[in-house]
Amino acid sequence: MDSNEIYAHLQKIYCTILKKDQVTLTDATTAADIDGWDSLTHMLLMDSVEREFGIKFKLMEIMKFNNVGDMVACIQKKLAAK
């Protein structure tokens, strides 16, 4: 799955969890860029992403995500290893 496909899935997830009509995600997007993305919401997002892609993040992986681009790279790596 390429990054554009992953971003399409992520945008739907983020809109649903954050209860927003539109969310723009880029490689550089962080929680500070989006209203409502707090620590609790972050865990809900991670859970939804794991279920959507059929993957599991390790806690250390999540802690190393500096931005959405880091998460997308991790998702691609996990999907390629399936």
MILUM-939610 format. One line per 5 residues: number of its first residue (from 0); their letters; for each residue x, y, z of N, C-alpha, C, CB. Coordinates in Angstrom, 2 decimals. Last residue first. Glycine has a CB too. Layout:
// MILUM-939610
NUM) A) X,Y,Z,X,Y,Z,X,Y,Z,X,Y,Z | ... $
// end
This chain:
// MILUM-939610
81) KAALK) 3.92,-8.21,6.38,2.82,-9.19,6.52,2.95,-10.31,5.52,1.47,-8.51,6.35 | 5.76,-6.30,5.87,6.24,-7.48,6.58,5.15,-8.56,6.72,6.75,-7.08,7.97 | 4.31,-4.23,4.80,5.25,-4.94,3.91,5.72,-6.25,4.53,6.45,-4.05,3.59 | 3.02,-3.30,7.07,2.23,-3.92,6.01,3.12,-4.71,5.06,1.45,-2.85,5.23 | 5.18,-2.23,8.49,4.42,-3.36,9.06,3.59,-4.06,7.99,3.50,-2.87,10.20 $
76) KQICA) 5.98,-0.16,6.76,6.93,-1.21,7.14,6.18,-2.45,7.65,7.91,-0.69,8.22 | 3.66,1.45,6.73,4.16,0.83,5.49,5.10,-0.34,5.79,4.89,1.88,4.63 | 3.61,2.22,9.44,2.51,1.44,8.88,2.98,0.72,7.61,1.27,2.35,8.57 | 5.95,3.74,9.54,5.83,2.54,10.38,4.72,1.62,9.84,5.53,2.92,11.86 | 5.28,5.82,7.81,6.43,4.97,7.51,6.36,3.66,8.29,7.75,5.72,7.84 $
71) VMDGV) 3.13,6.92,9.27,2.90,6.35,7.93,4.04,5.42,7.55,2.74,7.46,6.88 | 4.48,7.87,11.53,3.48,6.81,11.66,3.22,6.13,10.32,2.17,7.38,12.23 | 6.08,9.86,10.38,6.71,8.73,11.09,5.74,7.56,11.23,7.21,9.17,12.48 | 4.05,11.58,9.45,4.96,10.91,8.51,5.67,9.72,9.13,5.98,11.89,8.00 | 2.99,12.66,11.76,2.19,11.67,11.02,3.07,10.91,10.02,1.02,12.37,10.28 $
66) NNFKM) 5.70,12.79,14.17,4.69,13.39,13.31,3.95,12.28,12.56,5.35,14.40,12.31 | 7.22,11.30,15.80,7.33,12.75,15.95,6.26,13.48,15.16,8.70,13.22,15.50 | 7.02,8.34,17.38,6.36,9.09,16.32,6.48,10.59,16.63,4.86,8.66,16.19 | 8.01,7.05,19.58,9.00,7.62,18.66,8.36,8.40,17.51,9.87,6.52,18.10 | 5.81,5.98,20.84,6.54,7.05,21.53,7.55,7.74,20.62,7.25,6.49,22.76 $
61) IEMLK) 5.16,3.95,19.06,4.25,5.09,19.22,4.99,6.27,19.85,3.03,4.70,20.07 | 7.33,2.24,19.55,7.11,2.80,18.22,6.24,4.05,18.31,6.45,1.75,17.29 | 6.96,1.55,22.22,8.15,2.33,21.86,8.01,2.94,20.46,9.40,1.45,21.92 | 4.62,-0.01,22.04,4.61,1.26,22.76,5.78,2.14,22.36,4.63,1.01,24.26 | 4.03,-1.25,18.75,4.65,-1.40,20.06,4.66,-0.03,20.72,6.11,-2.00,19.95 $
56) FKIGF) 1.01,-1.66,16.94,2.18,-0.84,17.26,2.72,-1.25,18.62,1.82,0.67,17.25 | -0.27,-4.00,14.74,-0.13,-3.64,16.16,1.15,-2.82,16.30,-0.08,-4.91,17.09 | -2.74,-4.15,12.08,-1.37,-4.15,12.60,-1.41,-3.84,14.09,-0.48,-3.12,11.85 | -4.92,-3.66,10.40,-4.64,-5.01,10.87,-3.22,-5.16,11.37,-4.90,-6.00,9.78 | -5.71,-1.13,9.71,-4.66,-1.73,8.90,-4.31,-3.16,9.33,-3.43,-0.88,8.96 $
51) EREVS) -7.77,-0.63,11.58,-7.97,-0.35,10.15,-6.97,-1.11,9.28,-7.85,1.15,9.89 | -6.57,-1.19,14.06,-7.68,-2.01,13.57,-7.88,-1.84,12.06,-8.98,-1.65,14.31 | -4.61,0.84,14.17,-4.23,-0.58,14.26,-5.33,-1.47,13.69,-3.94,-0.98,15.72 | -6.26,3.10,14.08,-5.29,2.85,13.00,-4.88,1.38,13.00,-4.04,3.76,13.16 | -7.62,2.83,16.51,-8.37,2.80,15.25,-7.45,2.52,14.06,-9.11,4.12,15.04 $
46) DMLLM) -5.47,3.12,18.31,-6.29,1.91,18.31,-7.04,1.76,16.99,-7.28,1.93,19.48 | -4.63,5.73,17.69,-3.71,4.60,17.50,-4.48,3.28,17.44,-2.68,4.55,18.63 | -6.94,7.21,18.43,-6.45,7.21,17.05,-5.56,6.00,16.78,-5.68,8.51,16.75 | -6.97,6.73,21.17,-8.10,6.29,20.34,-7.71,6.23,18.87,-9.31,7.23,20.52 | -4.57,8.00,21.86,-4.70,6.55,22.06,-5.87,5.99,21.26,-4.88,6.24,23.56 $
41) HTLSD) -5.26,10.65,21.17,-4.13,9.99,20.52,-4.24,8.46,20.67,-2.79,10.49,21.13 | -7.27,11.27,22.94,-7.61,11.12,21.53,-6.51,10.39,20.79,-7.86,12.49,20.89 | -5.64,11.50,25.21,-6.69,10.47,25.14,-7.08,10.21,23.69,-7.92,10.91,25.96 | -3.96,13.67,24.48,-3.39,12.35,24.80,-4.43,11.24,24.74,-2.77,12.38,26.18 | -5.57,15.38,21.69,-4.89,15.35,22.99,-4.43,13.93,23.28,-5.82,15.87,24.12 $
36) WGDID) -6.74,17.10,19.35,-5.84,15.94,19.36,-5.02,16.01,20.65,-4.91,15.91,18.09 | -8.15,19.46,19.35,-8.83,18.27,19.84,-7.96,17.02,19.89,-10.01,17.99,19.00 | -6.69,20.90,16.49,-7.49,21.10,17.70,-8.19,19.80,18.08,-8.54,22.22,17.50 | -3.56,20.20,15.27,-4.99,19.87,15.12,-5.70,20.02,16.46,-5.17,18.43,14.58 | -0.89,20.65,15.76,-1.48,21.27,14.57,-2.98,21.10,14.47,-0.84,20.70,13.35 $
31) AATTA) -0.07,19.11,17.85,-0.18,20.55,18.08,-0.86,21.28,16.93,1.20,21.14,18.32 | 0.26,16.61,16.70,-0.92,16.86,17.53,-1.13,18.35,17.77,-0.79,16.13,18.87 | 1.53,17.31,13.38,1.66,16.83,14.76,0.37,17.12,15.50,2.89,17.49,15.48 | 2.57,16.86,10.02,1.49,17.13,10.96,1.77,16.51,12.32,0.16,16.61,10.41 | 4.43,16.21,8.07,4.88,17.06,9.18,3.80,17.33,10.23,5.37,18.36,8.64 $
26) DTLTV) 3.07,14.78,6.13,4.17,14.13,6.85,4.56,14.90,8.11,5.38,13.98,5.94 | -0.34,15.78,6.74,0.88,15.75,5.94,1.94,15.01,6.74,1.37,17.20,5.56 | -3.84,16.05,6.68,-2.66,15.39,7.24,-1.52,15.45,6.24,-2.98,13.93,7.64 | -6.61,17.82,7.45,-5.52,17.74,6.47,-4.29,17.18,7.16,-5.22,19.14,5.85 | -9.91,17.03,7.88,-8.62,17.06,8.56,-7.56,16.90,7.48,-8.50,15.93,9.67 $
21) QDKKL) -13.29,17.86,8.06,-12.08,17.84,7.25,-10.86,17.89,8.15,-12.06,19.01,6.25 | -15.23,17.59,10.01,-15.59,17.33,8.62,-14.36,17.14,7.74,-16.44,18.46,8.08 | -14.53,15.87,13.07,-14.33,17.02,12.19,-14.72,16.62,10.77,-12.84,17.53,12.24 | -14.08,14.11,15.26,-15.41,14.68,14.96,-15.29,15.98,14.17,-16.19,14.93,16.26 | -11.87,12.67,15.71,-11.81,14.07,16.12,-13.12,14.80,15.87,-10.69,14.78,15.40 $
16) ITCYI) -12.68,10.20,14.62,-12.28,10.29,16.03,-12.32,11.74,16.53,-10.86,9.71,16.21 | -13.27,10.96,11.89,-14.23,10.27,12.75,-13.90,10.47,14.22,-14.26,8.78,12.42 | -10.91,12.16,10.98,-12.18,12.91,10.94,-13.20,12.28,11.88,-12.75,12.95,9.49 | -9.11,10.01,11.33,-8.94,11.25,12.09,-10.22,12.08,12.11,-7.80,12.07,11.50 | -10.16,8.15,9.46,-10.05,7.83,10.88,-9.98,9.10,11.72,-8.82,6.94,11.14 $
11) KQLHA) -9.86,9.57,7.04,-11.19,9.12,7.48,-11.19,8.83,8.98,-11.62,7.86,6.70 | -7.08,9.87,7.02,-7.94,11.06,7.06,-9.34,10.70,7.52,-7.98,11.73,5.69 | -6.18,7.21,6.83,-5.93,7.99,8.05,-6.84,9.20,8.14,-4.48,8.43,8.11 | -6.91,6.55,4.20,-7.49,5.83,5.34,-7.36,6.64,6.62,-6.81,4.45,5.50 | -5.27,8.39,2.85,-6.73,8.40,2.63,-7.45,7.70,3.78,-7.08,7.73,1.29 $
6) YIENS) -2.71,7.59,3.68,-3.23,8.90,4.09,-4.74,8.99,3.90,-2.55,10.01,3.29 | -2.57,5.13,2.34,-2.55,5.17,3.80,-3.12,6.49,4.30,-1.11,4.98,4.32 | -2.54,6.02,-0.30,-3.64,5.17,0.17,-3.72,5.18,1.70,-3.45,3.72,-0.35 | -0.11,7.42,-0.26,-1.36,8.13,-0.58,-2.58,7.33,-0.11,-1.46,8.39,-2.08 | 1.81,5.43,0.25,1.52,6.41,1.28,0.23,7.19,1.00,2.67,7.39,1.41 $
1) DM) 0.62,2.17,-0.90,1.47,3.37,-0.95,0.99,4.41,0.07,1.47,3.97,-2.37 | 0.85,-1.17,0.00,0.00,0.00,0.00,0.91,1.24,0.00,-0.98,-0.01,1.23 $
// end
